[in-house]
Each structure stands twice: as C-alpha cells, then as structure tokens.
Amino acid sequence: MEIGAALWVHVVGEGLYTVTFLSRVDAAREAQSANKDLSRQVQELMAIRHQLEADRDRLATELSDAQEALRDAQARLDAANAALAQLRSDFEHRLREKDEEIENVRSVS
C-alpha cells in the first residue's frame, strides 16, 4: 500500500460491505463522484419537496373552497326548510279555516 492510500468502504446491502484500497487520486475521484451523486439526490429531493408543498397548498385551497360551498349549500337547505315549514303552517291554517267554514255551513243547514 502506498503512502496516503485511502480505504474506501461501499455499502452493498444491509450488513454487506466491500472494502477497497485506493490511491489518493482514486480516493479523491471516488469522493467527488459520491459528492455529485449526493448533490443530485438532494436536488431531486428538493424538487419533490417543492412539488409536494405545491400539492399541499392546492389541496388546502380546494378543501377551503369545498367547505365554503358546503356552508352555502347548508344555508340554502336551511332557508328552503324554513320556507317549507312556513308553507306547511300556512296551508294547515287555511285548511283549518276551511274546515271551520264547512262546519258552520253544516250547522246552519
């Protein structure tokens, strides 16, 4: 082994490693290559992170819009139910009046 040689360990798999003795130049090249690979992976992860953040923001906006639409629909439903209840009350009142008129006509006859 030459002076300044480096020991390079590669992870092959879980619990599996290969060990290589490299010269300084080879070790520097290997380190630069590993650095480039790691930089590329960081850039890919950053791009994925930005995409996920954009997706999160889009979904949050869609959820907010859906919640607002639900509140509007609920308000319209409540208004329709109130109007229906008022109509029912008015018709029942008119029906009672007509029943009373019929009873009055029968009792007079």
Residue pairs with C-beta under 8 A, 6 or more apart in sequence:
1 21
2 23
4 23
4 24
5 21
5 22
5 23
5 24
5 27
6 21
6 22
6 23
6 24
6 26
6 27
7 19
7 20
7 21
7 22
8 19
8 20
8 21
8 22
8 27
8 30
9 17
9 18
9 19
9 20
10 17
10 18
10 19
10 20
11 17
12 18
22 30
